[in-house]
């Protein structure tokens, strides 16, 4: 079957090949509506498919970006991805998404693969452990934006939540409602995961500001699969916490499973507040008090910063952008006398 070419489209539409090329690249200056309609009709009738490889070689752009996430199951990840895709759709860019499971080896392979495919830029939720690769991209001024985490020493844009403020909102809300014995539940506390450290630091600082002690035994930090085990140990103590702060949606799910298995009533037996406004938070019984991240705004800004670098192609000045959290009060924290 004969391959349909741009020349075939031009002949059927009775225009030049350069006019068809301008149409495909959305350069409509001096092009009449009638001409655009004829070209569109010719493309449709012939079933013409542009050769994107040849086009990318000519334009030195693949009109594609890569997004590398550390866990696609996080609500933050899916909502940020949606916002990135929306911005890319407006620009006629394609998005390739890769999931690393927070594994630096997988991240390294994906970065190398996407760069081999000549993507125009990368948005990365970084593991924080591929410093040489990050440094190489920064030195080459390759368009790069980090999301949710930044990597100290790497001059790349980073889009993050104001994590200290998010933790302070949680603690202050609990203390204002009469709670003093407050625990925190997190994945493993490791130095390269900046948001985790910042939320725990913010938690400790907020307790100190309220004149409350930091109880190390109330801090559960372990793999998601072992959190219920840690909570079992915590609540078997003589003086368990009256309230828990979950630092993300996955830890929240483990707490909810634990309280269900152990017939713990929220908020009568235990108050609960978490970062990430999960979709079921307003229909769970009781409804869940949460600290919402502006995920769509964060994703949009990440894409905008990446395209700014792609378009400018000159010296880049790093920006660390922190977005404000929002407390959403619901039924999982009650006023105590």
C-alpha positions, -999 to +999 in steps of 0.1 A: +000+000+000+014+033-011+025+056+018+007+089+017+031+119+017+029+156+023+031+160-014-001+140-019-019+162+006-006+194-011-018+181-045-053+173-033-056+205-014-042+225-043-015+242-022+023+240-019+041+215+004+054+244+025+018+255+031+009+220+043+040+220+065+030+254+080-005+240+086+009+209+104+031+231+126+002+254+133+018+284+117-013+300+103+000+335+095-014+347+062-033+314+058-070+318+050-097+298+067-106+283+033-070+270+028-070+255+063-103+237+055-090+223+023-058+210+039-078+195+068-102+178+044-073+164+022-056+150+053-088+134+064-096+119+030-061+105+024-056+094+060-023+112+061-001+106+092+028+130+097+063+115+100+071+126+135+107+112+134+116+132+103+098+162+117+117+160+150+150+158+132+142+188+112+129+209+141+154+195+166+125+187+189+105+155+195+076+175+211+078+149+239+086+152+276+093+125+302+078+124+336+094+100+361+074+094+393+085+075+424+051+060+432+022+063+408-002+051+435+001+084+454-029+107+449-004+136+446+013+118+417-018+111+397-032+147+401+001+164+393+004+141+362-031+152+351-022+188+353+011+183+335-007+164+307-032+193+304-005+218+298+013+195+274-019+190+254-022+227+249+013+227+235+008+196+213+034+178+234+033+141+242+041+127+277+059+095+286+054+084+322+077+061+340+073+047+376+104+040+396+090+026+429+115+049+445+143+026+432+174+047+421+184+019+396+151+021+378+152+059+379+187+058+363+175+035+335+145+056+328+165+089+327+190+073+303+162+058+281+142+090+279+173+110+270+182+084+244+147+090+229+156+127+228+127+140+249+128+178+252+128+178+290+122+159+322+099+163+352+112+140+379+098+131+413+134+122+423+148+094+444+176+118+453+202+091+448+214+097+412+235+127+419+258+123+389+230+121+364+212+151+380+245+171+379+252+161+343+217+174+332+222+206+352+256+212+336+242+206+301+213+230+310+189+202+300+154+212+308+147+197+342+121+202+370+119+183+403+085+178+419+076+170+456+113+167+464+143+188+457+179+175+456+203+196+477+233+209+456+215+204+422+205+237+406+172+225+392+137+240+396+117+223+423+080+224+430+071+214+466+045+218+493+054+240+523+059+210+544+067+227+577+035+247+574+015+216+566+027+198+597+021+229+618-015+232+606-021+196+617-005+200+651-021+234+658-056+221+649-053+191+672-039+211+701-067+238+696-092+209+699-077+198+733-053+170+722-019+167+738-006+132+732-001+134+694+016+107+673+030+108+638+030+080+612+054+081+582+073+058+558+109+052+567+127+084+578+156+087+554+178+118+546+173+119+509+135+122+511+132+159+519+094+163+523+094+134+549+121+151+569+105+185+566+071+173+578+087+155+608+107+186+616+076+208+613+057+184+636+084+185+663+087+223+660+049+228+662+047+207+694+075+227+710+058+259+700+027+247+719+048+237+749+043+199+743+070+173+745+082+153+715+075+117+724+098+095+703+077+065+711+048+082+694+067+084+661+060+054+638+084+055+608+086+023+588+078+006+555+042+009+545+037-029+548+048-028+584+029+002+597+001-018+611+026-038+630+041-006+644+007+008+654-001-025+672+030-020+693+022+016+699-014+011+710-004-018+733+015+007+755+001+020+788-003+055+774-010+055+737-015+087+717-049+104+716-044+116+680-024+106+650-010+127+621-005+107+589+021+124+566+006+111+534-023+092+518-006+058+519+001+060+557-035+072+562-048+040+545-027+018+569-041+037+599-077+033+587-071-004+582-056-007+617-084+011+634-110-010+616-093-042+626-090-031+662-125-016+666-110+018+674-136+046+670-127+078+652-128+104+667-142+091+700-111+069+707-086+085+684-084+117+664-069+116+629-056+141+605-035+136+573-017+153+545-034+147+511-071+153+507-080+118+495-111+115+473-131+095+499-123+119+528-158+135+526-177+103+524-158+081+549-175+077+582-166+099+600-155+124+574-117+129+575-099+161+584-071+166+560-043+190+549-048+195+511-019+200+487-027+222+457-018+194+434-032+207+401-015+241+406+018+223+414+016+202+383+007+232+361+036+252+375+060+222+370+050+220+333+052+258+328+087+259+344+098+231+321+085+248+289+101+280+300+135+262+299+127+245+266+117+278+250+145+299+263+174+275+257+197+298+276+212+302+311+187+290+337+182+304+371+170+279+397+137+285+415+124+265+445+087+271+446+067+261+477+029+259+476+007+266+506-013+238+522-050+241+532-066+227+563-100+211+556-119+205+588-142+175+589-153+149+615-122+129+624-111+155+650-136+165+677-135+193+703-123+179+737-130+195+770 
